[in-house]
Amino acid sequence: MFRRLCVGFVGLLLLGTAAYTADDRNPLAGDAKAAKAGEYEFRINCALCHGLGARGGGRGPDLTRAQKKHAHSDADVFQVISNGIAGTAMPANGTNGQGVGMTDEEIWQIITYIRSQEVKAAAGPMGKAARGKDLFYGDANCSLCHMVEGKGGRLGPDLTGVGGSRTREAIIDSVRNPSRRLAWGLTEATKEFPQEYESVTAVTADGKEIKGVTLNEDSFSVQIMDVNEQIHLLEKDKLRSFQKSRESAMPKYDAAVLSDKDLEDIVAFLISVGAK
Amino acid sequence: MKRVGSQTIASGIVLIVLLSGILPAHAQVTFERLVNSAKEPQNWMTYSGDYSGKRFSGLDQINTTNAGSLVAKWVYQTAATGKLETTPLVVDGILYATAQDNRAFALDARTGRPIWMYQRQIPGDIRPCCGRVNRGLAILGNKVFLGTLDAHVIALDAKTGNVVWDVAAADYRIGHSFTVAPLAVKNLIVIGVSGGEYGVRGFIDAYDADTGARKWRFYTVPGPGEPGHETWEGDSWKVGGAPAWNTGTYDAATNQIFWPTGNPSPSNRGEGRAGDNLYSNSLLALDADTGKLKWYFQFTRHDEHDWDATQVPVIVDAGGKHLIAQANRNGFFYVIDRTNGKLISATAYGKTTWSDAKDADGRPVANQKASPTLEGRRVCPGALGTTNFMAPAYDPQTSLFYVTARDQCDIFSTAPQPYEAGHAFYGSAYFPSEEAEPYLGFLKAIDPATGEVKWKFQHTSPTWSGVLSTAGGLVFSGDAEGNFIAFDAASLKPLWHFQMGGAVYAAPIAFAVDRREYVAIAAGSAVYAFGLP
C-alpha cells in the first residue's frame, strides 16, 4: 500500500515536472522502462533514417555518438525532434507521413532510449587528423570538389559537418563506393525526399555538352552545376538531349588509389572538424 | 473526329445548363442534386465530384486545343503548415475547402477571396497519424460537414461558417481521428475513422444531417458473436484497426454505399492476430439507410505491410456489367462485380513481389517470403504502397482509369510491441530498399477491361497528387516538385504545366462560374485556380 502511494506520488511529481520544465530536462532520464518504450517509438518514427539501434541508416546521422551536431542537452534534442532542423531532411514531429505524431512523453522516451544507446567512451579516430587534412587539401584531391570550413570545391557536398553526423563506416563506404548511396542535396519544405547528387549530361540545342551534377530538377527544368562550378539553368524541352546517371560524379577511391591508412587519416580529419 | 463530336454535345449540355438561369445562387444542395450531379458540371459537390467516384468533370471549355494557354487565376494562402490534402467543393460560385489543424473556409470561386473562415481549437494531446491533415468537406442542404482531428463531426452553416452542431464521435485520446471528407447520402453524413496506427477498432458512422444524431455505426472489426469475429485471434479484435479513412462511393440504384477499409493493427506484425482479420483491407457494401453489410471483398488477407485498401472504389458500368474498380495499395488493380462482391479480375499495375499465385476466386495471395522478420525482408511495393490515398479518376470518354503510382520496395522488419492505449502501435519498422534502386513515380492509365497499363508518364520523383479527368480530353495531376500538369488523356503527354512552389498532396477539381471553366488544386499551403486567359 505504501509502495503504491509512493509510486503515485512519484507519478504526480513526474507529471508536474513534464508540465512545467519540459524544456529543461528529461523527466524520464535513466528510466529503463521509458527507454524500452522509447525503443518501440524509435523503430516507428526514427529508424527509417537513423537505423535500427540508432546507429545511423546512411540517410540520418548515427545517434549513438555522445557528441551530436545539432543538439547537446536533452532539451535540445527535444526541440530537434519536435520542430525538425530547417534545411535538412529532419522533419518536425508528425509532419512527414513517416511514423505518427508523438506526444511529449513519447519524445522523452525516445531521448531516454537514445541516451541509453550512446557509446560514452567513443573510440577516438584511428587515423591522424593533421595528416588527413594535408591529404584532403593535397594529394587525395578531395578539396577539388568538396569544401570543409569554407575551403575547397563546390561540385560535391560540403563536408564540414559530415564528421559530426555520419558514422565512420558510412564515410568510408561513401569514399570507397560513392555510387552505392548518392548524397542528399537540396531539401524542399514539403517534398518527400531531398534532391540527390545525380550525374547529368545535357546537350543544348546548339550542341554544347554540359556535364555535372543536379542541384535540382523537376519534369520540365533542371539546375546543374558543371565540373567547372558553373551553374546552368535549363528547360528540358529546349535541350537536344538530357541524360542522368546514378553513377556518382565522384571517382571510386579504391585501396589502390587511396590506402586504408590515408583514408583513416582523412576520416580522422573530417571527424575532428565535424565534432567542433 | 469522334471526340470532337462528343465534345460538342458536352459543350451544348453545359451551355444549356449555364444559360437556363443556372440554379438560383446559394440554392439548397439536395440529395437529388447530388445524385444528378452530372447535370450541373459547373459544380463539384462531393469529394470525388460525383457519387461514382470517377473524379471526371463534364466541362470541356478547357480542352486539348487550348490547355497550353492556361494561366493562374488566383491563389489562396491558408497559412497552415504541413501538407494540404483537401479536395475543394464548389457550389454555385462558392468554393469550400479545408486545411490542416481543423481549418475550413469558403471563398469566392472567381477571385479566391474568403467569405468565412473556421478553425476548431485542437486539444494538445490529439493523436493524428501522418500529419495534421484533412481531405475535405461534404455539403448538404445549407450546411457543410467536417471531420476533425479530435474525432468530432461538425456541421457548419454554409453561408457563415458558424457551427450548427458538433458531435464527439469517439475518444481522440486513444487514437481516433477524422481526416476523411465525409459523404452526404440522403439525409445522412457518412464518415469513417482514422487510427489504424494506434490500434483503434475501426468504424463507419452515419449522422442525421439536421441534428447530428448518430443513425448507425458499422464496426469494421466484428465483435463477439458477429460473422467474421472468428478471423481474429483471442482479443486481438479489440485493437484490430481496419480504419476507414478515405471517402467511399454510393450507388443510388441499389442504395448501397461502397466504403474501403485499412490495415489491421499492428500494421506490420501478424503474430498475435492469426486469421484473415476481417474486415481489414476490404471493400464493404453497406445499405445506406441501416449500415447493414450486404457483401464484402477482402483485398489483402492478414496484411503485414500496412497496405490499407482505402483507395477510392470507382463505380463503372461497362459491357452491361455493374462493376466497381480499385487500384489498390498492394499493387493490384481489381475489378469487382458490385452486385455481389465477386472478383472479376486482379492485375498488377506496378512492381510487386509479395504474390505469385492466386486463389480459386482469382485473388492474389501472399507468398511466405513476403512476411516480415526481425532482420527485415525486402518486399515490393513498400509500406507506402503502389498507390495510397491519392484520388484516381475514370474517364468515360477514353474508358481508362488514371492513377498515381509508385515503384518502391522496402525492407520490412517486425518486432513485438505491447499495446498501450493512445500510443503508436505498428509492431514494426520499415526501411527503404534503396541501394541503386531509386523510387519511381508515375501517372498510369489502366484499361479496366484488361487490367493493362495503356499509357504512363514518369514523374521526376513519386508524387502524392490525385488525378482529375475532364470532358475536354484532359487529365490533370500534380507532382512532388510543385508542378500542376495538364495531360492529353489519350496519350498522357503533358500539354501544359505551372510551377506552384509546393509539393502536391491533394487532388484537382474542375468547376465553372459565369460560364468560365476553372481547374483548382491545393499545393504547399495554398489553393490555386487556373483558367483560360
Interface residues (C-beta under 8 A of the other chain):
Chain A: A37 Y40 E41 R43 I44 N45 A47 L48 G51 L52 G57 G58 R59 G94 T95 N96 G97 G99 V100 G101 M102 T103 E106 S179 R180 R181 E188 A189 T190 K191 E192 F193 E196 E217 D218 S219 F220 R246
Chain B: T81 G82 K83 D125 I126 R127 P128 C129 C130 G131 R132 E197 Y198 S413 A415 Q417 E420 G422 H423 A424 Y426 S428 A429 Y430 F431 P432 E434 E435 A436 P438 Y439 H459 T460 S461 P462 W464 D479 A480 E481 G482 N483 I485 P494 H497 Q499 G502 A503 Y505 G524
